[in-house]
C-alpha cells in the first residue's frame, strides 16, 4: 500500500494537531494565568476543567495520546479509535450526570462539557472514518470491520510459510472481500458486518484486547480455544457456544473467499482456469460452442414496468425447474403466463471465471441460508432459471420405492401411469443424456474416475456404479457447473425452456425480474393478487386468474406464511438430501477440477445413501476443504492432488421453516439419529473406497481435524471421532417438503391436484409438495410433477 498519506488522512492529522494545540494552550494558560489574555480568562478556565477533570495526570495523558497519534496516524490508529470512544463515553456520562441533577465540576457547566465533547467526537469520527475509507479504498465494510477481517486473515490463511509463501497479504485478502461484498447483491449480507463487529469485541468478555489488537500468536491461540477446544463453553448455554463457533466459521470462510478467489494464488495450489488450459481449443473443436438462446430472452425489470398495478392470466412465482416446465405446459394449453423472479437475468454470454462474481449474480440471498444453529447450510440459486442455472444438472428418475411410498403407503392419489409418462416426456424435453452425448469420457472429473476404478475393485458394477446422466449436451469439462455455464452446454431453464416458449409462442410468456413476491392477497376463497417488491423498494400489485408458487421448498413456504392465508401446515414436514463429503489426497497430481463437476455415482442396494463424485474451483472447494488454520492452508496447497465424493441421505421430514431469525428464514433442523447413522455409514464406505483405490489419506469435513491413512485406522477410529451431527459440517442444495401433498388437509398443504386447501385458484408446484425426501437429486421429479400438473392447472 502507498506509504504517502491520503488527503483525508492529512485532514485527520491536522484536526489532531488542532486538538493538541488547544490542549497545550489550555495547560499553558492554567500554569501561567498572568499570561492569559483577559478575553480568554473564563474560557481558558473552563477548558482546563473539561480537559483535566481536575486531574493534571489526565490532561497530560490526553496530550501524550494526541502527540503519538499525530506522529503516525496509521500506526497509532487504535489510539485514535480509543480516544474517540473515550469522548463518546464522556458525552453519555456527562449527560447522565446532568439528567440526574449532579453538580458540574467547579468552573464549568454540563452544557459546556457536552458541547465540547460532542464537537471533538463528531469531528474525530467523521475525519477518522473518511481517512480509513480513503486509506483502504473501502466500499462496504467499516474501518473496524475491515481491520478485524485483516486480523482474521492473518491467522486463518497461515501454514508452513517458510516453505510456501503467501501469494497475497492479509491486507489484500481483506480488500478482496470488501470489493466482493460491495458487489454482492444479497440483501442479508449485513450479517457479515454484524459478525465482524461481534468478533472484534468478543475477546473483551474474557478480559483480552480486541481481536485486531492482539498479537497474531495470541489471536490464533484464542480462536483455536474457542473454535476447536470448546471446553470454555461447557458451563454455558449450548446456544452461546454455537453462536461463537458459527461467527468464527463464517469469518474464516470469507477469509478463504478473499484468498482462494484471487488469480494470484492459483499457481501455488495447482489450479488452471479453463480459458488457460492447454487443450481448451481441442475441446471446443470436439464440442463447438454456439451462442445460448438465453442471450435473446426477453425480460422485464423495474424500469420496464411503469404501472404499480398489472394484470396477467396465470401468475407463477419463480423461474426454476418447476416454474418453467409448468409455464411450458400452460402456454401449450393456451394460457398466458407471467413469471415473477426474485433474482436477476444474467446472460450466459456475460458469465465469467470469477467465482465470487458469479455467486453474487446467480445466488444472492440463496447463498446465505442457514439453519437455526448455524451448522447446516442450504444453497439455492436466485436468478432467472433458478437452481437449474447453477446446479450440476444430474438426473435421477424418481425412485420406484418412493412412488410406492407416496401412492400405496401414504395414499396420495397420483396417477402413476400418467406420472411416469410425464417423466419420460421430461427426459426427452430436457435432452437428458449419457456419455458420449453428454460429454466425452476424457472430460469427466479425473477424481471421479479414480473413485469409479476403486469401486470396481470392490466389485461394484453397473447400474450401481456409473457416470451420471444429465441435461447436458457436449460438456467441455470446465468444472464451472455451480457458477453458471457460459458455453450453453448445460441445458438449464435459462438456456432452453424459457427462450423456447417465447420463440414458439410470442407474447404468451412474460418474466419480471428482481421482484420479490411478498404476499398473495385473498378475497374469500380466491386469490385476487400478488404483491411484489422490486429491489428499488417499489411495490407492485399483480392481478390474475390463477396463482402458483414455484419458488422452491424454502421460498414457497415463506411466501405462504407471509401471506397469512391461515394455512396451518405451511413450512412444516421439511426434509432434505442431507450431504457431507470425504476428501482424498493422492501422491500424484489428479486435477479433479478439470472436468464435469459431478461425474460418477454409486447407488447401492442400501437405499439409505447415494455417493456422487464432485470437485469445485478453488474458492468453492476451500469452503469444504477439511482442516482449520494451518491444516486447511496446507491441505489447499495440495488442491491439485485431491478428489472428493459427496454422500447424500434423504432425511426424515422433521424440519420446519418459519419467518424468524436473522434472515427472516428460520430453518429449524437437526438430523435424526437414524439419518446421522445413515450419513456416517455412507461416508465411512466412501472413505474405504478411496483408501482401497490408492489414496494416501482421507479426511471428513469435521470440526476437529481427522485424517485416516489405512482402512484399519479408519475402521478403528472413524466412529469414535464423529459421534454426533455437530461434529461434522453438513449442507444441502436439495430442500424438499414444507407444503406437502396429502389427501387430508389436516396433514398437508396441497391436494393431489396441487391446489392449496381452502383456495380455489392457488397452487404450489415445486419440491415443497414432496410428501417425503427422495434421497437422490430432485430436479427430474420437480420437472415431472410440473409436467403432470400442467393440464390440471391449465383447466383451473
N, C-alpha and C positions, 0 to 999 in steps of 0.2 A: 504494500500500500504506500502511496505517496507520503513522504515524511513531512512535506510542507503543509502547514495548517491551511484549512479551507477558510474562506471569508467568514463563514458562520462561526468557526472556532476562534477566529480573531476577534469577532464581536463579543463572544463569551469571555475571552481573556480581558478585553477592555472593560467589560462590566465588572469582572472580578477586581481589576485594578481600581475601578471607581469605588467599589465597596471597601477595598483595602485603604485607599486614601482617606475616605470618610472615617474609617475606624482609627487610623493613625492620628488624624486631626482631632478626633474626639478625645483620644488619650492625651495628646499634647496639651489641649486646652484644659483638660482636667488637672494635669500636673503643673501647668503654668497658667493659672486663671488670670493673672495680671496681663498676660499677653493676648487674652481673648478679646476680640472686638466687642464693643458694647452691644451692638445689634445681634450678636450671636450668643450672648451670655446665657440667656434662658434656654435657648435651643441646644447649645452645647451641653448644658447640664442634663437635659432630658435624654440626649443622645447617649451620654455616658451611662446613665442608669439603665437604659434599654440594652446597650452593648454589654455591660458587665453584670447586670442584675446585682449590683453592689459587691461583685467579686472580681477583683483585678486579675485573678488567675483565668477566669472565663474570658475576659477581654483579650488577654494575651494569647490564649488558645485559638480564639477566632482569628486573630491577626496572623498567627502562625499557619493556620489552616489555609487562609486565603493566599498567603505568600507561597506556600508549597504548590497550591493549585495553579497559580499564575506561572510558576516555574516550568510546569509541563502539564497542560490541560488534558493531554491524552493519558499520560501515565497515572496522574492523580485524579482521574475522572471519578473513581469511587469516593474520594474525599468530597468532591463537588456534590455528588449524589447524597452523601451523608449530610452535608451542610444544608442541602435543600430539604431533606427530611426533618432536620432539626428545626428549620424555620417553620415547616408545616406543623410540627408538633407544638411549637411555641404559639402559633396562631390559635390552635384549638385550645391549648391550656389557658392562654390569656382570656379567650372568650368565655371559657367555663368559669374562671375566677370572677370575671366581670358579671356574668349572669348570677352567680352565687352571692354577689354583693361584697366580695372580698376587697379590701383596700389595695390600691395600686402601690407599687414601690414609691417611696418618698422621692419627689422631684419629677414625677411623670404621671400620666393617666393611662387607663386601659385603652382608651381610644387611640392615643398616640402610639402605644405599643403595637396594637393590632394593625394600624395603618403602616407602620414601619416594617413589621414582619411581612405583611401582605405584599407590599411593593417589592421588597427584596426577593420574596419567594416567587412572585409572578415573573419578575424579570429573569431570575435564575432558571426557573422552569422552562420558560419559552426559549431562552438562548441555549440552554443545555440540550434541549430536545432538538432544536434546529442544528446545533453543532454535531450531534450524534447522527442525525439523518444525513447530513452532508458528508460526514467522515466515512460512514459505511455505505452511503448511497441506498438507504433503506427505502423499501417500497410498501411494506406491510407491517413488519414487526416493530415494536418499540425498541429503544436503545437497550433497555434492561433485558427484554426477551431475547434480543439478538446476542447480547453478551452471555446470557445463560446458555443459549444454543451453542455458541462458540466454545464455552467451557465444557459442555457435554460432549461435543465433537472431539475435543482434545483427549478425552479418556475412552470414548466409545470406539473410535477408529484408531486403535493402537495395538501393536503387537511387537514382533521382533524387528524393530525398526533399524537395528544395526545391519541386518541382512536385507530387509525390504523397506526402502524409504517410502514415506508417504508421498503420493503423487500430487496431492494438493493439501494445503494447510487448513487447519480448523477455521480460520477466518474466511477462506474461500468456500468451504463447505457451508458455513452459516449464510454466506452471501447467496449461494445457490438456492438454499432453502427459502430465503426471503423472496428471491425472484420468483420461485415456483409458487409459493403461497399467494403472492400478489396476483398471479395469473390464474390460480386455481379457482374454478367457478362454484365450488361448493359453498352453500350459504352457512353451513355449520362449521366452517374451518376456524371460526373464532375460538373453538375449543382448544386449538393448538396454542393460542395466546394464553388462555387460562392455564393450560398445563405447564407452559414455560414459566409463567409467573409463580405458580404454586411450587414448581421445582426450585426456583431461586430462593424462596423464603422458607421452604420446608426445613432446612438444616437448623434454622433458628430455634425450632421447637426442642431440639436436643442440645441447645447452647453451643452450636457450631456457627462459624461465619456463614454468610450467604454463599450459595453454591459457586458463583462466579469468582468469589474472593478466596476460596480455598486453594491451597497448593494442589497441583494435579494428583500427586500420590495420595494425599489425604482425601481428595474428592473421589478418586477411584475406590478407595477403601470404604468410604461412606456409602457409595452407591452399591457396591457388592454386598455389603452387610444388609442393606435394606431390600435388595432385589433377589439375591441368591440365598443367603442365610437369613431367613426371616424370623429368627428366634426373638427378635425385639418386639414382634407383633403378638407373641403368644398370649400375653395378658391383656390384649386389647381386642375390641370387637373385630370380627372377621372382615367387615366391610372396610375397615381402616387400612389393613394390610393390602387388600385388593386394590384400593384406590391408589395407594403409594406405588405398588408394583406396576399397575397399569400406566401411571404417569411416567415412570421410568422407562417402561417398554415403549410407549408412544414416542417419547423424546428420542430414544435410541433409534427407533425406526426412521424418524425424519432425518436423523444424522446419516443413516445409511443411504437415504434418498439423496442427500446433498453430496455424498461422496461417490457412490457407485453409479450415479446417473451422469457423472461428468466424463466426457470422452477422454480426458487426460488420463483417467485411471484404467481404461480398457486394456491397454497393452500389458500392464503389470499383473492382471488377473487372467490373461489369455483369451480375451474376447475380441471378436472382429465383427463390426456391424455388417449387415447383409450387403449393403452397397459397396463394401470394400473387400468382399470375399473373392477369391481368385476365380471361381467358376461361375460367377453370377451371370455372365453373358451366355455361357453354355446352358444354364438352367432356363434362361429366358428364350433360348433357341428351341429347347425341347417343349416348353410350355409358353408360347408367346403371350405377352401382356397386351391386353386391349383395354380401352377406357371403360370404366364401370358405368352401367346405366344410371347408377345413383347420382352421377355428376349432373344429370339433366332433371333430377327430381324437383318438382315444384312444391315449395312450402311457403307458409305464411308466418310472419313474425309480428311482433308488437306494432311496428311501423306500418305493416300492411293491413292491419285490422283497425279501421278508423272508428267504427262504432263501438259503443260499450255494450251493445246487445245484438246478437246474431241468431239466426235460426238455421237448423240443419234437420235432416231426416233421422239418421242414426248417428249418435254421438258415442264414440269409443274413447275411453281414457287409456293411453298407452300406444306404442307403435312397435312392440316386440313380437315374439313368436305367436302368441295367441291373438293379439290385436290385428296383426297383418293378415294372417290366414283367415280370420273371421271377416275382415274387410274384403278380402278377395272373394269369399263365398257370398257375402251380402251384395256386392256390386254385380257379381254374376247373376244374382237373383233379381236384379233390377232396383235395388235400394241405393240411395246416395249416402255416402259415409263421410264423417268428419272425425279425424283422429286428433286428440289433444295430447301433446307430448311435453313432459316437463323439461326434458333436455333439449339441446340444440341440434341443428342439422349440420353435420360435418361431412363435407365431400371427401371421398376416398382419395381424390387427387391432391388433397392438402395434407394427408396423413404424413407424419414424419417418423424418424427413427428415435426421437426423443421420448423416452418412456414417461417422464413426468408431464410433458406437454400433452401426450395422448391420454394419460389418466385424467388430467384436468378437463379435457374436452369431451371424453367419452364416458367417464364415470361420475364426475362431480360428487353430489351427495351420496351416490351409490358406493363410494369408496370408504365412507365413514359411518358404517352401520355396525354397532357393537351391542353385544348382549349386556344385560344389566350389570353383570360382574366384570365386564370389560375383557373377558377371557375368550370370547367367541365372536369372530368377525364374519359379517355377511357382505359379500361383494356382488354388486349388480350394476349393469350398465345404465346410464342415464343420458340417452341420445336417441335420435331417430334410428329405428331398428332395434332399440332396446339392447338386451343382453346378447342377442344374436350377432351384434356388431363386434362384441368383444369376447364372446365365448370361444371354445375350441371346436365347435360345430360337430362334436361327437354325437353319433346317432345310435341309440339302442331302442329296439322295439319295446313297447310296454310288456313287461314280463307276464307270461300266462298266469302264473300263480297270483300275481297282483290283481289281474282281471277277475280271476276266480274269487279272490277275497272280496273285491268290491261287489260283484254281482251275486255270487252264491252265498257268501257268508254274511255280508252286510246288507244284502237285499236291495241294492241300488238298481233301479230299472233302466240300466243302459242296455241298448240293443247290441249285443256282442257282435253279431254278423255285420251290422252297419258300421260299428266302430272299427272293426278290422278292415273293412273296405275303405274307410276314411284314412286309416294308417297307410294302407297300400297306396292310396292316391297321393298322400303327402310325400311318401318316398319318391314317387315319380315327379311330383311338382317341384320338390326341392333338389332333384337330381342327386340323391344320396348315392354314394359310390364307394368302391374299394380301390385299392391299388390294382392296376396301374392307371386307372382313370383319375382317382383322387389325387395321386401323386406317383412319382417314380419311387421304387423301393429305396433307391440311393438317397432320397430326400426325406426319409423318415428320421426321427430323432435317433442319433447314434447311440445314446444311452439306453433308449428303448430296445434297440437291437440286442444290446448286452443282456438286458433283463430277459428278453424273449429266449435268447440262447441258454441262459441259466435255467429258465423254466423247462425248456426242452430236455435238459439234462436230468431234471427231476421227473420226467415222464409226462409232462403236460403237452397236450396236442389240441388241434382244432376240434370242436369250436370253442373249447375253454380258453385257449390261448390263440390270439390272432392280432393282426394290426386292425386299427379301428375302421369303421365306416363313418363317413361324414358328408355333410352337404358342402363339399369342396371339390373343385374341378381344376386339376393341373397345378397343385400346390408347388411353389418354388422352394419351400423349406426355409423361409426367412426366420421362422420362430417368433413371429410377431402377432400370433392369433389374438392374444389378450390385450393388445394395444391397437387393434384395427388393421385389417389387411388393405394395403394401398394398391394391391395388384389385381383386385377384383376376382381373386381365386376362391375366397370364402363366400359362399352363396347365402349371405345374410339377407334379412328382410330389406335392409338398406340397399343391397345390390341387386335384388331380384324382384320379390313380390310387389313392393310398393311402386317402383317405376313401371313394372309390367302393368299394374292396374291402371295407372294414369295414361300409359300409352294406348292400351286397348279400349279404355272407357273414358275418354276425355270429359272432364267436368264431374265425374262421379266420385272422385276421392280428393278431399282436401286434407291438409295436415297443418295444424297450428303448432308451432314450436315455442320453446322457452316459456311455456304456460303451465303452471302447476294447477291441477284440479284441487279445489278447496272443499267443495261440498256439492252433493246432489240436493236439490230443493224439491219438496213434495207438495202436492195438494191432494189430500185424501190418500188413495192407494196408487196414485200415479206420480211419477217424477216429471216435473214440468221444466226443469232447467238444471244446468250445471254452472256453478260459479268457479271461474278460473282466475288466476292472478299471474300476470307477466312478471318477468324479472325486474322491470321498472317499478313494480308495485301497483300498476294499473289493473283494476279488476274488470272482468268481462262476464256477461251473462250469456250462456249458450242454451237456447231453447231447442227442443227436439221432440220426436215421436217415440224413439226408442233409445235407451241409455245402457251402455255396457262398460263395466270396469274390467280392463285387461292390463292393469298396471303392474302385475306381479304379486306374489304372495304377501309381501310386506306392505307395499303401497296400496293395494286394493283393500286390505284390511284397515289400514289407517284412514283411507278415504271414506269407507262405510262408517267408521267410528266418528269421524269428524262431521259427517252428515247428520248425525243424531236422528237416525231413522227408526230407532227402537229395535235394532237387530241384536238380540241378546248374545248370540254366539259369534259375532264378528271378531276376528282376531284370535279365536281360540282353536285348539287342536292343530296348532302349527307344528310342522315337522321339517326335517332337513335331510340332506345327504351329508352326514357328519364326516368331515375329512381331516386327515393329517398326512404327513409324509415321512418317508425314510430316505435319507441321503447316503449314497455310497461313494467312497473315494477309491480311485484306481491308481495304480502305479503309472500307467501310460496315459497320454492325452486322449480324451474322449470327445470333447467338443459337443456335448449334448445340446447346446443351444443351436447347432447348425442343422436344423431340420424341423419337421412338423412337431409342434409343441407336445401334443398328446398323440402318441403314435401306436402304442400297443396296450392291450388289456389282458387281464387274467380273471376269468369269471368262472369259478369252480362250482361244483355241486353244493358247496356250502353257501347258501343264499345270503348269509349274513353280511358279506362284503364283496366289493369288486376292487381290483387294483388297476391303475392306469399310470403308464409312464409319462412323465412330463418334465419340462425344463423351461426356464424363462431367461430373458435378457437380464443383465446384472442387477439392476435396481430391484425388479420384482423378486429375483431369486435371493437377494440379500435379506429380504424380509422373512424368508422361510429358511434361511441357512441356519443350522444348529450352532449353538455357542453364543456367548456374550463377551463383549470387550475383546481381549486379546485372542481368545479362542475363535471368535467369529471372524476377526481380521485374518487370522492365519488360515482358516478354512476358505475364506473368499480368495485368498492367494492361489488356492488350488481349484478355483471355479472351473477351469477347463478340464480337470481330471475327474469330474464328478458326474453322477447320474442320480436321478430322483424318481421315486414312484409314490403316487398318492393312493391312499386307501379310503374308500367311501363306504359308509354304513347308513342304510336307510333307518332313520330313528323312529322311536315311538312318537305319537302326537301329543307330547306333554308340554309343548311350549306355548307361549301366548305373547301377542304384541299389543301394546296399549299406547295411548297418547300420553306420554310422560317422559321423564328423564331429560338429559342434556340435549338430546337430538329430537325430542318430541316423538321418538320411536323406541319405546321401552320394550326390548325383546327379553322376556323372562325365560331363560332356558338353561338347564343343567342336564347333561346326559344322564340317562338312567344307568343303573348298574349293568343291565344286560347290553345296552348299546355300547357302553365303555368296554365291556368284556369283548364284544364282537370287534371293536376297533383295535384293541390290543392283539387279539388273535390274528387279524389280518396284517397288522403292522409287523408282528414278530415273524410271520410267514414271509412277508416281503423282504425283511432283513436277512432271513435264512437263505432266500433265493439268491440275493446279491452275493453273500459270502460264499455260497456254493459255486457261483459263477466266476469267482476270482477277485472280488472286491477286497481291498486291503483292510477296510474298516467301514462300518455303517453307523449312522448317527440319527436317532429320532430327534424331532424338534421339541425337546423338553426344556423346562425352565432351569433345572440343574443339568449340567452338560455330561452326557454319557456317550461313549463310543465302544463298539464291540468289534474285535478282530478275528474271532473264531466262532463257529456255530456253538461250540461247547460253552464259551464265555457268554454268548447271547442267551442260551437256554438257562444258564445258571443265574444270571443277574437281571435279565430284562424285566421280569415281573416284580422283582424286589425293588428295582429303581423307579418303576412307574406304577404307582398304586391307585391313583385316583385321577379324575379328569383335570383338576387344577395343575397336575404335574406336567401336562403336555399342551402344546399350542394346537388349537383346532379352529376350523372355519368352514365356510361353505359358499358356493355360488348358486346353490340349489335349494332355496326355501320352498316349502310346499305346504298346502293346507292353510288354515286360518279362516276360510269361508267355505267349509267343506260341504260337499254334496251329500244329501241324505233324503230319505223318503219321509223323515219325521222332522217338522220344524222345531221340535224341542231339542234336537241334537245337531241340526245343520243350519246352513245359511241359504243354500240354493237347492232347488228340487232337481229331478232328473232332466229337466229342460233348461237348466242353468238360470232359471228365474229366481230372484230373491223372494223368499217367503214374505207375503204381505203386500207385495207390489206387483202391478200389472205390466209394467214396461221397463223394469230394471233387471239387468242380467250381470252375472260375473262369469268371465271366461278366461281363465289363466290357471297357473299352478295352484292358486289358492283354493280351488274347488276340489283338489285331490283328497279323497277320503283318508288316504294313508300316504306315507312316503313310498317312493319307488325303489330306492337303492341303486338306481342307475341314472345316468344323465337324462334329465326330464324333457328336453326340448321337443323330441318327437311326440311324446304323449301330450304335451301342451298343444302342439300344432294339430294333432289328430283329433283331440277334443274340440278344438276350434272349428275344424273342418266338419266334424259331426254336428256341432251346434249351429252351423251356418243356416241350414234350411229351417231349423226350428225358430231361430231369432228373426230370420227374414220374414216369417209368416206372422210375426207379432203385430 
